[in-house]
Amino acid sequence: MRKKILIVLMAFVVLIQLIRPTPNTSSAPDPNALTLHYPVPDSVAHILSVACNDCHSNHSRYPWFDKIAPVSWLVAYHIKGGKKHLNFDEFYAYPVKRQVKRLRDIAETVDENAMPISTYTWAHKDAILTAAQKKLLIDWADSLRKQISDTTHAVL
């Protein structure tokens, strides 16, 4: 009986590998990417690359364990939710009011240690932000938010 249960369980594990989410790996250029329209210092771009872009862009990096179901399903769910809230590759297409709100959100969630999420940093140790990196990211988001707000008010 134990052997049959083990065989059924193994067959189930193998079969679920056939249900694969579409990877978040666009090869197309991103004309609305934040970095094409706003200043992003190299130090901030590096932080975004290692701690944010896997869930908040059209270009996720997938380690080997992110390709195994059901982990792949959870990763796809997090990416879908992350991109729905903020996609750096679609940022310039957002209305200005939403851009300003998302920059405020970046500063607040980083300051509150809510981002990057713990399930991400557990598997991606390089995404754990130091106090200096958090300050750099918060200061950049606040500065860009002010720049966008000031430019918008000047045009009106």
CYANA upper distance limits for C-alpha pairs under 8 A (distance plus 0.5 A):
  1 MET  CA      5 ILE  CA      6.86
  2 ARG  CA      6 LEU  CA      6.65
  3 LYS  CA      7 ILE  CA      6.68
  4 LYS  CA      8 VAL  CA      6.65
  5 ILE  CA      9 LEU  CA      6.53
  6 LEU  CA     10 MET  CA      6.57
  7 ILE  CA     11 ALA  CA      6.57
  8 VAL  CA     12 PHE  CA      6.61
  9 LEU  CA     13 VAL  CA      6.77
 10 MET  CA     14 VAL  CA      6.73
 11 ALA  CA     15 LEU  CA      6.54
 12 PHE  CA     16 ILE  CA      6.66
 13 VAL  CA     17 GLN  CA      7.31
 14 VAL  CA     18 LEU  CA      8.08
 15 LEU  CA     19 ILE  CA      8.24
 16 ILE  CA     69 ALA  CA      6.78
 16 ILE  CA     70 PRO  CA      8.04
 17 GLN  CA     68 ILE  CA      7.06
 17 GLN  CA     69 ALA  CA      5.95
 17 GLN  CA     70 PRO  CA      8.47
 19 ILE  CA     69 ALA  CA      8.13
 20 ARG  CA     69 ALA  CA      8.01
 20 ARG  CA     72 SER  CA      7.83
 20 ARG  CA     73 TRP  CA      8.08
 21 PRO  CA     72 SER  CA      7.53
 21 PRO  CA     73 TRP  CA      7.01
 21 PRO  CA     76 ALA  CA      6.97
 22 THR  CA     76 ALA  CA      8.41
 23 PRO  CA     60 SER  CA      8.35
 23 PRO  CA     76 ALA  CA      8.16
 24 ASN  CA     58 ASN  CA      6.26
 24 ASN  CA     59 HIS  CA      6.28
 24 ASN  CA     60 SER  CA      6.04
 24 ASN  CA     79 ILE  CA      8.32
 25 THR  CA     58 ASN  CA      6.47
 25 THR  CA     59 HIS  CA      5.11
 25 THR  CA     60 SER  CA      6.34
 25 THR  CA     61 ARG  CA      8.40
 26 SER  CA     58 ASN  CA      6.16
 26 SER  CA     59 HIS  CA      6.38
 30 ASP  CA     89 ASP  CA      6.26
 30 ASP  CA     90 GLU  CA      7.82
 31 PRO  CA     36 LEU  CA      7.78
 31 PRO  CA     89 ASP  CA      8.22
 31 PRO  CA     90 GLU  CA      8.43
 32 ASN  CA     36 LEU  CA      7.65
 32 ASN  CA     37 HIS  CA      8.10
 32 ASN  CA     89 ASP  CA      6.30
 32 ASN  CA     90 GLU  CA      5.38
 32 ASN  CA     91 PHE  CA      6.54
 32 ASN  CA     92 TYR  CA      5.24
 32 ASN  CA     93 ALA  CA      6.23
 33 ALA  CA     37 HIS  CA      7.53
 33 ALA  CA     88 PHE  CA      6.26
 33 ALA  CA     89 ASP  CA      4.33
 33 ALA  CA     90 GLU  CA      5.93
 33 ALA  CA     91 PHE  CA      6.36
 33 ALA  CA     92 TYR  CA      6.70
 34 LEU  CA     38 TYR  CA      6.33
 34 LEU  CA     88 PHE  CA      6.04
 34 LEU  CA     89 ASP  CA      6.67
 34 LEU  CA     90 GLU  CA      7.70
 34 LEU  CA     91 PHE  CA      5.82
 34 LEU  CA     92 TYR  CA      6.31
 35 THR  CA     39 PRO  CA      6.99
 35 THR  CA     40 VAL  CA      6.51
 37 HIS  CA     92 TYR  CA      7.46
 38 TYR  CA    144 LEU  CA      8.32
 39 PRO  CA    144 LEU  CA      8.46
 40 VAL  CA     44 VAL  CA      6.70
 40 VAL  CA     45 ALA  CA      6.54
 40 VAL  CA    140 TRP  CA      8.45
 41 PRO  CA     45 ALA  CA      6.63
 42 ASP  CA     46 HIS  CA      6.57
 43 SER  CA     47 ILE  CA      7.03
 44 VAL  CA     48 LEU  CA      6.68
 44 VAL  CA    136 LEU  CA      7.50
 44 VAL  CA    137 LEU  CA      6.64
 44 VAL  CA    140 TRP  CA      8.05
 45 ALA  CA     49 SER  CA      6.53
 46 HIS  CA     50 VAL  CA      6.83
 47 ILE  CA     51 ALA  CA      6.23
 47 ILE  CA     52 CYS  CA      7.83
 47 ILE  CA    127 ALA  CA      8.25
 47 ILE  CA    133 GLN  CA      7.79
 47 ILE  CA    137 LEU  CA      8.15
 48 LEU  CA     52 CYS  CA      5.26
 48 LEU  CA     53 ASN  CA      6.27
 49 SER  CA     53 ASN  CA      5.73
 49 SER  CA     54 ASP  CA      8.08
 50 VAL  CA     54 ASP  CA      8.27
 50 VAL  CA    126 ASP  CA      7.12
 50 VAL  CA    127 ALA  CA      5.95
 51 ALA  CA    116 PRO  CA      6.73
 51 ALA  CA    126 ASP  CA      7.95
 51 ALA  CA    127 ALA  CA      4.80
 51 ALA  CA    128 ILE  CA      7.78
 51 ALA  CA    129 LEU  CA      8.27
 52 CYS  CA     56 HIS  CA      6.33
 52 CYS  CA     57 SER  CA      8.46
 52 CYS  CA    116 PRO  CA      7.25
 52 CYS  CA    127 ALA  CA      8.49
 53 ASN  CA     57 SER  CA      5.44
 53 ASN  CA     58 ASN  CA      8.35
 53 ASN  CA     59 HIS  CA      7.41
 53 ASN  CA     60 SER  CA      7.06
 53 ASN  CA     88 PHE  CA      7.97
 54 ASP  CA     58 ASN  CA      8.42
 54 ASP  CA     59 HIS  CA      6.87
 54 ASP  CA     60 SER  CA      4.52
 54 ASP  CA     61 ARG  CA      6.44
 54 ASP  CA     79 ILE  CA      7.71
 55 CYS  CA     60 SER  CA      7.15
 55 CYS  CA     78 HIS  CA      7.23
 55 CYS  CA     79 ILE  CA      4.86
 55 CYS  CA     80 LYS  CA      8.00
 55 CYS  CA     82 GLY  CA      5.65
 55 CYS  CA     83 LYS  CA      6.72
 56 HIS  CA     79 ILE  CA      7.46
 56 HIS  CA     82 GLY  CA      5.83
 56 HIS  CA     83 LYS  CA      5.32
 56 HIS  CA     86 LEU  CA      6.21
 56 HIS  CA     87 ASN  CA      5.09
 56 HIS  CA     88 PHE  CA      6.47
 56 HIS  CA     89 ASP  CA      8.46
 57 SER  CA     83 LYS  CA      6.92
 57 SER  CA     86 LEU  CA      8.45
 57 SER  CA     87 ASN  CA      5.37
 57 SER  CA     88 PHE  CA      5.71
 57 SER  CA     89 ASP  CA      5.80
 57 SER  CA     90 GLU  CA      8.36
 58 ASN  CA     87 ASN  CA      7.92
 58 ASN  CA     89 ASP  CA      6.77
 62 TYR  CA     66 ASP  CA      6.19
 62 TYR  CA     67 LYS  CA      7.65
 63 PRO  CA     67 LYS  CA      7.88
 64 TRP  CA     68 ILE  CA      8.02
 65 PHE  CA     71 VAL  CA      7.72
 65 PHE  CA     72 SER  CA      8.31
 66 ASP  CA     71 VAL  CA      6.35
 66 ASP  CA     72 SER  CA      5.46
 66 ASP  CA     75 VAL  CA      7.20
 67 LYS  CA     71 VAL  CA      7.64
 67 LYS  CA     72 SER  CA      5.64
 68 ILE  CA     72 SER  CA      5.92
 69 ALA  CA     73 TRP  CA      6.70
 70 PRO  CA     74 LEU  CA      7.14
 71 VAL  CA     75 VAL  CA      6.70
 72 SER  CA     76 ALA  CA      6.58
 73 TRP  CA     77 TYR  CA      6.65
 74 LEU  CA     78 HIS  CA      6.75
 75 VAL  CA     79 ILE  CA      6.66
 76 ALA  CA     80 LYS  CA      6.57
 77 TYR  CA     81 GLY  CA      6.74
 78 HIS  CA     82 GLY  CA      6.41
 79 ILE  CA     83 LYS  CA      6.48
 80 LYS  CA     84 LYS  CA      6.60
 81 GLY  CA     85 HIS  CA      6.87
 82 GLY  CA     86 LEU  CA      6.54
 82 GLY  CA     87 ASN  CA      7.83
 83 LYS  CA     87 ASN  CA      5.17
 86 LEU  CA     91 PHE  CA      7.94
 86 LEU  CA    102 ARG  CA      7.37
 87 ASN  CA     91 PHE  CA      6.45
 90 GLU  CA     94 TYR  CA      7.52
 91 PHE  CA     99 GLN  CA      7.27
 92 TYR  CA     99 GLN  CA      8.13
 94 TYR  CA     98 ARG  CA      6.49
 94 TYR  CA     99 GLN  CA      6.51
 95 PRO  CA     99 GLN  CA      6.86
 96 VAL  CA    100 VAL  CA      6.69
 96 VAL  CA    148 ILE  CA      8.00
 96 VAL  CA    149 SER  CA      8.48
 96 VAL  CA    152 THR  CA      8.23
 97 LYS  CA    101 LYS  CA      6.74
 98 ARG  CA    102 ARG  CA      6.51
 99 GLN  CA    103 LEU  CA      6.74
 99 GLN  CA    145 ARG  CA      8.18
100 VAL  CA    104 ARG  CA      6.80
100 VAL  CA    145 ARG  CA      5.71
100 VAL  CA    148 ILE  CA      7.53
100 VAL  CA    149 SER  CA      7.48
101 LYS  CA    105 ASP  CA      6.64
102 ARG  CA    106 ILE  CA      6.67
103 LEU  CA    107 ALA  CA      6.95
103 LEU  CA    141 ALA  CA      5.71
103 LEU  CA    142 ASP  CA      7.28
103 LEU  CA    144 LEU  CA      8.04
103 LEU  CA    145 ARG  CA      6.32
104 ARG  CA    108 GLU  CA      6.69
104 ARG  CA    141 ALA  CA      7.40
104 ARG  CA    142 ASP  CA      7.21
104 ARG  CA    145 ARG  CA      7.56
105 ASP  CA    109 THR  CA      6.38
106 ILE  CA    110 VAL  CA      6.53
106 ILE  CA    138 ILE  CA      7.58
106 ILE  CA    141 ALA  CA      7.18
107 ALA  CA    111 ASP  CA      6.49
107 ALA  CA    137 LEU  CA      7.68
107 ALA  CA    138 ILE  CA      5.01
107 ALA  CA    139 ASP  CA      8.17
107 ALA  CA    141 ALA  CA      6.52
107 ALA  CA    142 ASP  CA      7.25
108 GLU  CA    112 GLU  CA      6.55
108 GLU  CA    138 ILE  CA      8.32
109 THR  CA    113 ASN  CA      6.56
109 THR  CA    114 ALA  CA      5.43
109 THR  CA    115 MET  CA      6.04
110 VAL  CA    114 ALA  CA      6.49
110 VAL  CA    115 MET  CA      5.74
110 VAL  CA    116 PRO  CA      7.89
110 VAL  CA    134 LYS  CA      6.85
110 VAL  CA    137 LEU  CA      8.42
110 VAL  CA    138 ILE  CA      7.53
111 ASP  CA    134 LYS  CA      7.43
111 ASP  CA    138 ILE  CA      7.73
116 PRO  CA    120 TYR  CA      7.13
116 PRO  CA    121 THR  CA      7.17
116 PRO  CA    127 ALA  CA      7.68
116 PRO  CA    128 ILE  CA      7.99
117 ILE  CA    121 THR  CA      6.97
118 SER  CA    122 TRP  CA      6.35
119 THR  CA    123 ALA  CA      7.30
120 TYR  CA    124 HIS  CA      6.40
120 TYR  CA    127 ALA  CA      8.27
121 THR  CA    125 LYS  CA      5.82
121 THR  CA    126 ASP  CA      7.99
121 THR  CA    127 ALA  CA      6.08
121 THR  CA    128 ILE  CA      6.22
124 HIS  CA    128 ILE  CA      8.10
129 LEU  CA    133 GLN  CA      6.18
129 LEU  CA    134 LYS  CA      6.57
130 THR  CA    134 LYS  CA      6.70
131 ALA  CA    135 LYS  CA      6.68
132 ALA  CA    136 LEU  CA      6.63
133 GLN  CA    137 LEU  CA      6.63
134 LYS  CA    138 ILE  CA      6.51
135 LYS  CA    139 ASP  CA      6.40
136 LEU  CA    140 TRP  CA      6.58
137 LEU  CA    141 ALA  CA      6.62
138 ILE  CA    142 ASP  CA      6.56
139 ASP  CA    143 SER  CA      6.46
140 TRP  CA    144 LEU  CA      6.52
141 ALA  CA    145 ARG  CA      6.46
142 ASP  CA    146 LYS  CA      6.69
143 SER  CA    147 GLN  CA      6.65
144 LEU  CA    148 ILE  CA      6.58
145 ARG  CA    149 SER  CA      6.57
146 LYS  CA    150 ASP  CA      6.42
147 GLN  CA    151 THR  CA      6.58
148 ILE  CA    152 THR  CA      6.59
149 SER  CA    153 HIS  CA      6.70
150 ASP  CA    154 ALA  CA      6.56
151 THR  CA    155 VAL  CA      6.80
152 THR  CA    156 LEU  CA      6.90
